Amino acid sequence: MRDWRERVHFILVNPREPGNIGAAARAVKNMGFSNLHLVNPPPDFMDGHDFWLACHATDLLEQAAVHHDLSQAVSDKGLVVGTTRRTGKKRGIILPLREGAEKIRQAAEHNDVAILFGREDRGLTNEEAEECGLLITIPTDPAAPSLNLAQAVLLTAYELSDRNLEGETPPLVPQEEMKSLYGHLRKTLKLLGYIPRGDVDMEERIMRNFRHLFGRTGLTQWEVGMLHGICSQIERIVAEKRNKP
Protein backbone atom coordinates (compact mmCIF):
# COMPACT_ATOMS: atom_id res chain seq x y z
CA MET A 1 0.00 0.00 0.00
CA ARG A 2 1.32 3.42 -0.96
CA ASP A 3 2.46 5.50 2.03
CA TRP A 4 0.85 8.94 2.40
CA ARG A 5 4.30 10.57 2.34
CA GLU A 6 4.69 9.48 -1.28
CA ARG A 7 1.72 11.69 -2.16
CA VAL A 8 3.22 14.88 -0.69
CA HIS A 9 5.14 17.01 -3.21
CA PHE A 10 7.42 19.85 -2.13
CA ILE A 11 7.57 22.44 -4.93
CA LEU A 12 10.14 25.26 -4.94
CA VAL A 13 8.92 28.09 -7.19
CA ASN A 14 11.69 30.06 -8.92
CA PRO A 15 14.36 29.41 -6.28
CA ARG A 16 17.40 31.63 -6.83
CA GLU A 17 20.12 30.11 -4.64
CA PRO A 18 21.47 26.63 -5.47
CA GLY A 19 22.51 26.25 -1.82
CA ASN A 20 18.91 26.66 -0.68
CA ILE A 21 17.81 24.01 -3.14
CA GLY A 22 20.36 21.55 -1.79
CA ALA A 23 19.49 22.32 1.82
CA ALA A 24 15.76 22.00 1.05
CA ALA A 25 16.35 18.58 -0.53
CA ARG A 26 18.15 17.49 2.63
CA ALA A 27 15.26 18.76 4.79
CA VAL A 28 12.69 16.88 2.70
CA LYS A 29 14.61 13.60 2.97
CA ASN A 30 15.38 14.12 6.69
CA MET A 31 11.65 13.96 7.40
CA GLY A 32 10.94 10.88 5.30
CA PHE A 33 9.60 12.49 2.10
CA SER A 34 10.84 11.86 -1.43
CA ASN A 35 9.11 14.22 -3.89
CA LEU A 36 10.92 17.45 -4.77
CA HIS A 37 9.88 19.67 -7.67
CA LEU A 38 11.65 22.76 -9.01
CA VAL A 39 9.95 25.43 -11.09
CA ASN A 40 12.48 27.38 -13.16
CA PRO A 41 15.53 26.69 -10.98
CA PRO A 42 18.91 28.32 -11.79
CA PRO A 43 20.79 26.36 -14.46
CA ASP A 44 23.74 25.63 -12.15
CA PHE A 45 21.82 24.27 -9.17
CA MET A 46 23.58 20.90 -9.40
CA ASP A 47 27.11 22.32 -9.47
CA GLY A 48 29.89 22.55 -6.93
CA HIS A 49 29.65 23.14 -3.20
CA ASP A 50 25.94 23.99 -3.30
CA PHE A 51 25.16 20.49 -4.54
CA TRP A 52 26.80 19.00 -1.47
CA LEU A 53 24.58 21.01 0.87
CA ALA A 54 22.08 18.29 0.06
CA CYS A 55 24.42 15.91 1.94
CA HIS A 56 22.84 12.43 1.93
CA ALA A 57 19.89 13.68 -0.15
CA THR A 58 21.84 14.15 -3.39
CA ASP A 59 19.82 11.29 -4.89
CA LEU A 60 16.60 13.18 -4.20
CA LEU A 61 18.09 16.31 -5.78
CA GLU A 62 19.18 14.39 -8.88
CA GLN A 63 15.68 12.92 -9.24
CA ALA A 64 13.85 16.23 -8.67
CA ALA A 65 11.21 17.03 -11.29
CA VAL A 66 11.97 20.29 -13.12
CA HIS A 67 9.08 22.30 -14.57
CA HIS A 68 8.96 25.36 -16.81
CA ASP A 69 5.82 26.76 -15.16
CA LEU A 70 3.75 26.29 -12.03
CA SER A 71 0.62 25.11 -13.82
CA GLN A 72 2.53 22.14 -15.19
CA ALA A 73 3.79 21.26 -11.72
CA VAL A 74 0.34 21.22 -10.06
CA SER A 75 -1.96 20.10 -12.88
CA ASP A 76 -2.42 16.55 -11.55
CA LYS A 77 -2.55 17.39 -7.82
CA GLY A 78 -5.76 17.04 -5.83
CA LEU A 79 -4.86 19.79 -3.36
CA VAL A 80 -2.46 22.70 -3.77
CA VAL A 81 -1.15 24.37 -0.61
CA GLY A 82 0.91 27.55 -0.60
CA THR A 83 3.22 28.85 2.11
CA THR A 84 3.17 32.58 2.78
CA ARG A 85 4.17 35.26 5.25
CA ARG A 86 1.96 37.90 3.65
CA THR A 87 -1.74 38.23 4.40
CA GLY A 88 -4.53 40.08 2.60
CA LYS A 89 -8.13 39.75 1.45
CA LYS A 90 -7.08 38.45 -1.95
CA ARG A 91 -5.17 35.59 -0.32
CA GLY A 92 -8.25 34.17 1.42
CA ILE A 93 -8.04 32.14 4.61
CA ILE A 94 -4.51 31.47 5.86
CA LEU A 95 -4.00 28.72 8.43
CA PRO A 96 -1.10 28.37 10.87
CA LEU A 97 1.29 25.58 9.95
CA ARG A 98 0.12 23.09 12.56
CA GLU A 99 -3.52 23.31 11.51
CA GLY A 100 -2.64 23.27 7.84
CA ALA A 101 -0.40 20.23 8.31
CA GLU A 102 -3.35 18.24 9.65
CA LYS A 103 -5.38 19.02 6.52
CA ILE A 104 -2.47 18.03 4.31
CA ARG A 105 -2.06 14.73 6.17
CA GLN A 106 -5.74 13.93 5.77
CA ALA A 107 -5.79 14.79 2.06
CA ALA A 108 -2.58 12.84 1.36
CA GLU A 109 -4.18 9.56 2.43
CA HIS A 110 -5.83 9.38 -1.01
CA ASN A 111 -4.59 12.38 -3.00
CA ASP A 112 -1.40 13.92 -4.33
CA VAL A 113 -0.80 17.19 -2.48
CA ALA A 114 1.47 20.00 -3.66
CA ILE A 115 3.10 22.35 -1.14
CA LEU A 116 4.49 25.50 -2.75
CA PHE A 117 7.43 27.53 -1.46
CA GLY A 118 8.13 30.88 -3.13
CA ARG A 119 11.25 32.86 -3.94
CA GLU A 120 13.80 33.64 -1.25
CA ASP A 121 13.27 37.40 -1.50
CA ARG A 122 9.52 37.77 -2.05
CA GLY A 123 7.79 34.41 -1.74
CA LEU A 124 4.83 33.53 -3.95
CA THR A 125 3.26 36.16 -6.19
CA ASN A 126 -0.46 36.91 -5.89
CA GLU A 127 -1.01 35.04 -9.15
CA GLU A 128 0.78 31.96 -7.82
CA ALA A 129 -1.15 32.16 -4.54
CA GLU A 130 -4.31 32.07 -6.68
CA GLU A 131 -3.33 28.54 -7.77
CA CYS A 132 -3.62 27.42 -4.14
CA GLY A 133 -6.77 26.19 -2.49
CA LEU A 134 -5.18 26.58 0.91
CA LEU A 135 -2.49 28.86 2.31
CA ILE A 136 -0.46 28.21 5.43
CA THR A 137 1.93 30.39 7.39
CA ILE A 138 4.68 29.61 9.88
CA PRO A 139 4.25 31.78 12.99
CA THR A 140 7.43 33.74 13.69
CA ASP A 141 8.43 36.68 15.84
CA PRO A 142 7.25 39.98 14.27
CA ALA A 143 10.71 41.43 14.80
CA ALA A 144 12.21 38.81 12.47
CA PRO A 145 9.36 37.30 10.43
CA SER A 146 11.24 35.98 7.40
CA LEU A 147 12.53 32.42 7.22
CA ASN A 148 15.19 31.05 4.93
CA LEU A 149 13.68 28.89 2.17
CA ALA A 150 15.27 25.67 3.44
CA GLN A 151 14.17 26.48 7.01
CA ALA A 152 10.56 26.86 5.85
CA VAL A 153 10.75 23.52 4.02
CA LEU A 154 12.25 21.79 7.07
CA LEU A 155 9.65 23.15 9.51
CA THR A 156 6.79 22.20 7.19
CA ALA A 157 8.14 18.70 6.60
CA TYR A 158 8.73 18.21 10.33
CA GLU A 159 5.23 19.35 11.28
CA LEU A 160 3.75 17.02 8.69
CA SER A 161 5.72 14.01 9.86
CA ASP A 162 4.91 14.75 13.50
CA ARG A 163 1.13 15.06 13.22
CA ASN A 164 -1.30 12.39 14.39
CA LEU A 165 -3.75 11.63 11.60
CA GLU A 166 -7.38 12.32 12.42
CA GLY A 167 -9.71 11.11 9.69
CA GLU A 168 -9.19 10.80 5.94
CA THR A 169 -10.03 12.81 2.84
CA PRO A 170 -11.59 10.90 -0.11
CA PRO A 171 -9.99 11.06 -3.59
CA LEU A 172 -10.15 14.60 -4.99
CA VAL A 173 -10.37 15.91 -8.54
CA PRO A 174 -7.00 17.21 -9.84
CA GLN A 175 -6.54 20.91 -10.55
CA GLU A 176 -6.70 20.49 -14.32
CA GLU A 177 -10.31 19.22 -14.05
CA MET A 178 -11.18 21.97 -11.59
CA LYS A 179 -10.36 24.57 -14.24
CA SER A 180 -13.14 23.13 -16.39
CA LEU A 181 -15.60 23.47 -13.51
CA TYR A 182 -14.59 27.09 -12.86
CA GLY A 183 -15.13 27.85 -16.53
CA HIS A 184 -18.60 26.27 -16.42
CA LEU A 185 -19.50 28.21 -13.26
CA ARG A 186 -18.33 31.47 -14.82
CA LYS A 187 -20.44 30.85 -17.93
CA THR A 188 -23.56 29.98 -15.88
CA LEU A 189 -23.24 32.97 -13.54
CA LYS A 190 -22.96 35.28 -16.54
CA LEU A 191 -26.03 33.66 -18.07
CA LEU A 192 -27.98 34.33 -14.85
CA GLY A 193 -26.76 37.92 -14.72
CA TYR A 194 -25.11 37.30 -11.36
CA ILE A 195 -21.82 38.56 -12.79
CA PRO A 196 -22.49 42.15 -13.97
CA ARG A 197 -21.84 42.59 -17.67
CA GLY A 198 -18.48 44.23 -18.27
CA ASP A 199 -17.46 44.31 -14.60
CA VAL A 200 -14.17 42.45 -14.90
CA ASP A 201 -13.07 43.22 -11.34
CA MET A 202 -16.29 41.81 -9.86
CA GLU A 203 -16.08 38.76 -12.12
CA GLU A 204 -12.56 37.96 -10.96
CA ARG A 205 -13.47 38.55 -7.32
CA ILE A 206 -16.37 36.10 -7.54
CA MET A 207 -14.29 33.44 -9.27
CA ARG A 208 -11.43 33.94 -6.82
CA ASN A 209 -13.85 33.30 -3.96
CA PHE A 210 -15.03 30.09 -5.64
CA ARG A 211 -11.41 28.92 -6.02
CA HIS A 212 -10.78 29.63 -2.34
CA LEU A 213 -14.04 27.96 -1.29
CA PHE A 214 -13.51 24.73 -3.22
CA GLY A 215 -9.74 24.74 -3.01
CA ARG A 216 -9.54 24.65 0.79
CA THR A 217 -10.75 21.06 0.92
CA GLY A 218 -10.92 19.99 -2.73
CA LEU A 219 -13.89 18.32 -4.46
CA THR A 220 -14.62 14.68 -5.20
CA GLN A 221 -15.51 13.48 -8.69
CA TRP A 222 -19.16 13.11 -7.62
CA GLU A 223 -19.28 16.67 -6.28
CA VAL A 224 -17.73 18.09 -9.46
CA GLY A 225 -20.20 16.12 -11.58
CA MET A 226 -23.08 17.41 -9.44
CA LEU A 227 -21.99 21.03 -9.89
CA HIS A 228 -21.58 20.56 -13.65
CA GLY A 229 -25.06 19.03 -13.69
CA ILE A 230 -26.58 21.96 -11.79
CA CYS A 231 -24.97 24.42 -14.19
CA SER A 232 -26.19 22.45 -17.22
CA GLN A 233 -29.75 22.31 -15.82
CA ILE A 234 -29.73 26.08 -15.28
CA GLU A 235 -28.53 26.59 -18.86
CA ARG A 236 -31.35 24.38 -20.20
CA ILE A 237 -34.05 26.19 -18.20
CA VAL A 238 -32.80 29.62 -19.27
CA ALA A 239 -32.64 28.49 -22.91
CA GLU A 240 -36.21 27.11 -22.76
CA LYS A 241 -37.54 30.36 -21.31
CA ARG A 242 -35.81 32.39 -24.00
CA ASN A 243 -37.20 30.18 -26.76
CA LYS A 244 -40.82 30.38 -25.56
CA PRO A 245 -43.02 32.51 -27.81
C-alpha angles and dihedrals in degrees: 000000000000113000116235090237089067088063095055114093122193109207122192110201115211096333111191105194119066089204091060090051091053093046091047090052089053091049092050093051093042089064097046101261126127110186117095123167128186124201111203097336120184111277093241099051092119096051134104129324094350090063091058092055083080086067108179091002096071088113090058090049092050090050095046114130112240119208133188094214140015096244090061091051096053103031095105098038121111094209129023118200124188128201117220144164094195123083132196143137092268091057094059123206115357118196127203113253097256094053093042091050090059091055091048091051092051094047093046092062088080107003141060108247126199121207113195126208118189135215121307094243104038111006121216120352120236089254092054091046086055088065089062125088090194134028126201132190133200110230110235137166111283089228091063108017101157122093128199111254094246091047091054091050092049095049092047093048091047094050090049094050092046099052124105109231115241112187131329137262117227121235111295132210113258120247094255090063091044089061089062091053092050089051091051092048091049091051093048095047090051090049090053092047091240089125106059112240111259095004098124095170093054091045092054092045092054093047091046089055090051090051090051093045096051096030096060092071104006126230131263122232090255092052092049090049090050092052092047088050093051091050092048091050091051090050091051094049093048091048092050092051092050092050095051113108 
